[in-house]
Amino acid sequence: MKYVFCPREINVKPPIDSPAAAPYNTVQTDTRRFIKMQKGRHRMRVECQAEAAGLRYVLYKEAEPIGQALLADGCLAGLEVTACWRGRGYGSYLVKELLRQNGGFDPAAETRFTAPLPAPENTAAWALARRFGFVRQGDALCRLHVPDLTAVRLAQQLLAGTVKPGGLCVDATCGNGHDTLFLCRLAGPEGHVIGLDIQPMAVQATNTLLAQNGMDRIGQAILADHRDLLRFAPAGSADCVMFNFGWLPGAAHTVHSQAEASVAAVRAALEALKPGGVLSAVLYSGKVIGRSEKQAVLDYLQGLPLTRYTVLVCRFANWAETAPLPCLVFKRPAGQ
């Protein structure tokens, strides 16, 4: 095998299902992922094995190892493909699988991968690096992805700098559960999170997501109308309440929050907040839902008394008028 990036040798282990591999598998490795694909007539698979040096990804064609890569702390430390299989896209497939399995193609994830500089004459390595977005930074290659700033992400960043762990947080429109999960991480093991939604599929999706991430002891989604928020978070008990209005992603757009109900829910949430607590609301408008909800909630927030609340409206000045609008309300402590 010839090395594309790495000047030092990486030993390819026997196929995982072969008898010769048994001592290596049982003592040194932890096979974490197993992916299969069909490429022409040949069955391909990539096996990821955890080692002291990092994660080794071995590409097999049937039972034959034809390529491998080593990922160590985000550094693609080595990549190689057997000489007779070069120039057929197998190196690209291996790199793509490695990046995919480590979040490299997740548009919402911030990721950073590095690699040693290939030799100047190694045109194949440079072409492969360019194909997957690696660029030269000093004496190494780097592939950096920073997610675009969205209204929801901005609201989360502002809350992360405000809400302290250990309190009660409410996701009043839990949807698929991503805000609920965010609040669970914010609240921490000593905190508690309640998610509300009127759609059973949203409640189920949220509770599944929390369980998958080990957060089901901190948070729980409940089938309930957000206007009934005070049933679950009495007046003055909540550190944070989140709203992400609109419709449930992946569900029918005909089912979405309405102006009158949303204003009532925001009113209840402000009552549920402790002095010093914060409410966030992302408002939407467009062809399907119109502008009535967005304008009604905005009018209500702008009319709140300054003696009790500070209202922040974060408009993206160079976005379309129908762009999501993140808003935050800080409940002032008594006596201020």
C-alpha positions as CSV (number, residue, x, y, z in Angstrom):
1,M,0.0,0.0,0.0
2,K,1.1,3.6,-0.7
3,Y,0.6,6.4,1.7
4,V,-1.3,9.5,0.6
5,F,-0.8,11.7,3.6
6,C,1.2,9.8,6.2
7,P,4.9,9.1,6.1
8,R,4.9,6.5,8.8
9,E,3.6,3.0,8.4
10,I,0.1,1.9,9.5
11,N,-0.4,-1.8,9.7
12,V,-3.6,-3.2,8.2
13,K,-5.2,-5.8,10.5
14,P,-6.7,-9.0,9.3
15,P,-10.5,-8.9,8.4
16,I,-12.5,-8.7,11.6
17,D,-14.3,-11.9,10.9
18,S,-11.2,-14.0,10.2
19,P,-9.8,-16.5,12.9
20,A,-6.4,-14.8,12.8
21,A,-8.0,-11.5,13.9
22,A,-9.6,-12.9,17.1
23,P,-6.8,-11.9,19.6
24,Y,-6.5,-8.4,18.1
25,N,-10.2,-7.9,18.2
26,T,-10.7,-9.1,21.7
27,V,-7.7,-7.5,23.3
28,Q,-6.9,-4.3,21.4
29,T,-9.9,-3.0,19.5
30,D,-13.4,-1.9,20.0
31,T,-15.3,-2.2,16.7
32,R,-17.7,0.7,16.9
33,R,-19.3,1.1,13.5
34,F,-20.0,-1.2,10.5
35,I,-21.1,0.2,7.2
36,K,-21.9,-1.7,4.0
37,M,-22.4,-0.5,0.5
38,Q,-22.6,-1.9,-3.0
39,K,-20.1,-0.5,-5.5
40,G,-20.7,-2.2,-8.9
41,R,-20.5,-6.0,-8.4
42,H,-18.3,-5.8,-5.3
43,R,-19.6,-5.6,-1.7
44,M,-17.7,-2.9,0.2
45,R,-17.5,-2.3,3.9
46,V,-15.7,0.0,6.3
47,E,-14.8,-1.1,9.7
48,C,-13.8,1.4,12.5
49,Q,-11.6,0.1,15.2
50,A,-10.6,2.1,18.3
51,E,-6.9,1.8,19.1
52,A,-4.4,3.6,21.3
53,A,-3.3,5.7,18.3
54,G,-6.9,6.8,17.4
55,L,-9.7,5.4,15.2
56,R,-8.6,3.2,12.3
57,Y,-10.9,2.9,9.4
58,V,-10.3,-0.1,7.1
59,L,-11.9,-0.4,3.7
60,Y,-12.7,-4.0,2.5
61,K,-13.7,-5.2,-0.9
62,E,-15.3,-8.5,-0.1
63,A,-12.8,-10.0,2.5
64,E,-9.8,-8.1,1.1
65,P,-8.5,-4.9,2.9
66,I,-7.8,-2.4,0.1
67,G,-7.4,0.8,2.1
68,Q,-7.3,2.4,5.5
69,A,-7.2,5.7,7.3
70,L,-6.2,6.8,10.8
71,L,-8.1,9.6,12.6
72,A,-6.3,10.8,15.8
73,D,-7.9,13.7,17.7
74,G,-9.4,15.1,14.5
75,C,-6.3,14.7,12.5
76,L,-6.4,12.5,9.4
77,A,-2.9,11.1,10.3
78,G,-2.7,8.5,7.5
79,L,-4.5,7.4,4.4
80,E,-3.6,4.7,1.9
81,V,-5.1,2.5,-0.9
82,T,-3.6,-0.6,-2.4
83,A,-1.8,0.2,-5.6
84,C,-4.0,-1.9,-7.9
85,W,-7.2,-0.1,-6.6
86,R,-6.0,3.5,-6.9
87,G,-7.7,5.9,-9.3
88,R,-11.1,4.2,-8.9
89,G,-12.7,6.4,-6.2
90,Y,-12.0,4.1,-3.2
91,G,-9.8,6.7,-1.5
92,S,-12.6,9.2,-1.9
93,Y,-15.1,6.8,-0.5
94,L,-13.0,6.0,2.5
95,V,-12.4,9.7,3.3
96,K,-16.1,10.4,2.8
97,E,-17.1,7.7,5.2
98,L,-14.6,8.8,7.8
99,L,-15.9,12.4,7.6
100,R,-19.6,11.3,7.6
101,Q,-19.2,9.1,10.7
102,N,-17.6,12.0,12.6
103,G,-20.1,14.7,11.7
104,G,-18.2,16.2,8.9
105,F,-21.3,16.6,6.7
106,D,-23.7,17.6,9.4
107,P,-24.7,21.2,8.5
108,A,-25.6,22.0,12.1
109,A,-22.3,20.8,13.6
110,E,-19.1,22.7,14.0
111,T,-16.2,20.4,12.9
112,R,-12.5,20.7,12.4
113,F,-10.3,18.1,10.7
114,T,-6.6,18.4,10.0
115,A,-4.0,16.4,8.0
116,P,-0.3,16.5,7.4
117,L,0.8,18.3,4.2
118,P,1.3,15.8,1.4
119,A,4.6,15.9,-0.6
120,P,4.4,18.6,-3.3
121,E,4.7,16.0,-6.1
122,N,1.8,13.9,-4.7
123,T,-0.9,15.4,-6.9
124,A,-3.4,12.7,-6.0
125,A,-3.3,13.6,-2.4
126,W,-3.7,17.3,-3.1
127,A,-6.6,16.6,-5.4
128,L,-8.3,14.5,-2.7
129,A,-7.7,17.2,-0.1
130,R,-9.3,19.8,-2.3
131,R,-12.3,17.6,-3.1
132,F,-13.2,17.4,0.6
133,G,-12.5,21.0,1.4
134,F,-9.1,20.8,3.0
135,V,-7.0,23.9,2.6
136,R,-3.5,24.7,3.6
137,Q,-3.1,26.5,7.0
138,G,0.6,26.9,7.9
139,D,2.3,23.5,7.9
140,A,-0.9,21.4,7.8
141,L,-4.2,20.9,5.9
142,C,-7.4,22.0,7.6
143,R,-11.1,21.4,7.0
144,L,-13.2,23.7,9.1
145,H,-17.0,23.9,9.1
146,V,-18.8,26.5,11.1
147,P,-22.7,26.3,11.0
148,D,-24.5,29.3,9.6
149,L,-26.1,31.5,12.3
150,T,-29.8,30.9,12.4
151,A,-32.5,32.5,14.5
152,V,-32.8,29.4,16.7
153,R,-29.1,29.1,17.1
154,L,-28.8,32.8,18.0
155,A,-31.5,32.4,20.7
156,Q,-29.7,29.3,22.1
157,Q,-26.4,31.2,22.2
158,L,-28.0,34.1,24.1
159,L,-29.7,31.7,26.5
160,A,-26.5,29.7,27.1
161,G,-24.8,32.9,28.3
162,T,-27.7,33.8,30.7
163,V,-29.3,30.6,32.2
164,K,-27.4,29.0,35.0
165,P,-27.6,25.2,35.6
166,G,-29.8,23.6,38.3
167,G,-33.0,25.4,37.5
168,L,-36.4,24.7,35.8
169,C,-36.5,25.3,32.1
170,V,-39.6,24.9,29.8
171,D,-39.7,24.2,26.1
172,A,-43.2,25.4,25.3
173,T,-43.2,24.2,21.7
174,C,-40.9,21.1,21.8
175,G,-41.4,19.9,18.2
176,N,-38.7,17.3,17.4
177,G,-37.0,18.0,20.7
178,H,-33.8,19.8,19.7
179,D,-34.6,22.8,22.0
180,T,-35.6,20.5,24.8
181,L,-32.3,18.7,24.5
182,F,-30.5,22.0,24.5
183,L,-32.3,23.1,27.7
184,C,-31.4,19.7,29.3
185,R,-27.7,20.3,28.7
186,L,-28.1,23.9,30.0
187,A,-30.0,22.8,33.1
188,G,-27.6,20.0,34.0
189,P,-28.1,17.0,36.2
190,E,-29.4,19.1,39.1
191,G,-32.0,20.9,36.8
192,H,-35.3,19.9,35.3
193,V,-36.8,20.5,31.9
194,I,-40.4,20.3,30.7
195,G,-41.4,20.1,27.1
196,L,-44.9,20.8,25.8
197,D,-46.6,20.1,22.5
198,I,-50.1,19.4,21.3
199,Q,-49.0,16.8,18.7
200,P,-48.4,13.2,19.9
201,M,-45.7,12.6,17.3
202,A,-43.7,15.7,18.6
203,V,-43.9,14.4,22.2
204,Q,-42.8,10.9,21.2
205,A,-39.9,12.3,19.0
206,T,-38.7,14.5,21.9
207,N,-38.8,11.8,24.5
208,T,-36.9,9.5,22.2
209,L,-34.3,12.1,21.5
210,L,-33.8,12.8,25.2
211,A,-33.5,9.0,25.9
212,Q,-30.9,8.6,23.1
213,N,-28.8,11.3,24.6
214,G,-29.1,10.2,28.2
215,M,-31.2,13.2,29.2
216,D,-34.5,11.5,30.0
217,R,-33.8,11.9,33.8
218,I,-33.5,15.7,33.3
219,G,-36.3,16.4,30.8
220,Q,-39.6,15.0,29.7
221,A,-42.1,16.0,27.0
222,I,-45.8,16.2,27.8
223,L,-48.8,16.3,25.6
224,A,-50.3,19.6,26.5
225,D,-51.2,23.0,25.1
226,H,-48.6,25.7,25.7
227,R,-51.4,28.0,27.0
228,D,-51.6,25.6,30.0
229,L,-48.0,26.1,30.8
230,L,-48.8,27.3,34.4
231,R,-50.1,23.8,35.2
232,F,-46.5,22.5,34.9
233,A,-44.5,25.6,35.9
234,P,-46.3,27.6,38.6
235,A,-45.9,31.3,38.8
236,G,-42.4,32.4,39.6
237,S,-40.8,28.9,39.2
238,A,-39.1,28.9,35.8
239,D,-35.6,30.2,35.0
240,C,-36.2,30.0,31.3
241,V,-39.0,29.4,28.8
242,M,-38.4,28.8,25.1
243,F,-40.9,29.1,22.2
244,N,-40.1,28.2,18.6
245,F,-43.4,29.0,16.9
246,G,-44.6,27.8,13.4
247,W,-45.1,24.2,12.5
248,L,-43.6,20.9,13.4
249,P,-40.7,20.1,11.0
250,G,-41.6,17.1,8.9
251,A,-45.3,17.4,9.6
252,A,-48.2,19.0,7.7
253,H,-47.7,22.8,7.4
254,T,-51.5,23.2,7.9
255,V,-51.0,22.5,11.6
256,H,-49.2,25.5,13.2
257,S,-49.4,27.8,16.1
258,Q,-52.0,30.6,16.0
259,A,-51.8,34.2,17.0
260,E,-54.4,34.3,19.8
261,A,-53.1,31.1,21.4
262,S,-49.5,32.1,21.1
263,V,-50.0,35.5,22.8
264,A,-51.9,33.7,25.7
265,A,-49.0,31.2,26.0
266,V,-46.4,34.0,26.1
267,R,-48.4,35.7,28.8
268,A,-48.5,32.5,30.9
269,A,-44.8,32.0,30.4
270,L,-43.9,35.5,31.7
271,E,-46.0,34.7,34.8
272,A,-44.1,31.4,35.2
273,L,-40.7,33.1,35.0
274,K,-38.8,33.9,38.2
275,P,-37.6,37.5,38.6
276,G,-34.3,37.4,36.6
277,G,-35.6,34.7,34.3
278,V,-35.6,34.9,30.5
279,L,-38.0,34.0,27.8
280,S,-37.0,33.4,24.2
281,A,-39.4,33.3,21.2
282,V,-38.6,32.7,17.5
283,L,-41.4,34.1,15.4
284,Y,-42.2,33.2,11.8
285,S,-44.2,34.5,8.9
286,G,-44.7,33.5,5.3
287,K,-47.1,32.2,2.7
288,V,-48.5,29.3,4.7
289,I,-48.8,30.9,8.2
290,G,-49.2,34.5,7.2
291,R,-48.0,37.3,9.4
292,S,-50.7,37.5,12.0
293,E,-49.0,35.4,14.7
294,K,-45.6,37.1,14.3
295,Q,-47.1,40.6,14.5
296,A,-49.5,39.8,17.4
297,V,-46.7,38.4,19.6
298,L,-44.3,41.2,18.6
299,D,-47.0,43.8,19.4
300,Y,-47.6,42.2,22.8
301,L,-43.9,42.1,23.7
302,Q,-43.3,45.6,22.6
303,G,-46.1,46.7,24.9
304,L,-44.7,45.1,28.1
305,P,-43.9,47.6,30.8
306,L,-40.2,48.6,31.1
307,T,-40.5,48.6,34.9
308,R,-40.9,44.8,34.8
309,Y,-39.4,43.6,31.5
310,T,-36.5,44.2,29.1
311,V,-37.4,43.1,25.5
312,L,-34.8,42.4,22.9
313,V,-35.8,41.9,19.2
314,C,-33.0,40.6,17.1
315,R,-33.8,41.4,13.5
316,F,-31.4,40.2,10.8
317,A,-31.1,43.5,8.8
318,N,-30.0,42.0,5.5
319,W,-32.4,39.0,5.6
320,A,-35.8,38.9,4.0
321,E,-38.8,40.5,5.8
322,T,-40.3,37.0,6.3
323,A,-37.1,35.7,8.0
324,P,-37.5,34.1,11.5
325,L,-37.3,36.7,14.2
326,P,-35.7,35.8,17.5
327,C,-36.9,37.8,20.6
328,L,-35.9,37.7,24.2
329,V,-37.6,39.0,27.3
330,F,-35.8,39.4,30.6
331,K,-38.0,39.6,33.7
332,R,-36.5,42.2,36.0
333,P,-35.9,41.4,39.6
334,A,-38.3,43.0,42.1
335,G,-37.3,46.4,43.3
336,Q,-35.3,47.4,40.1
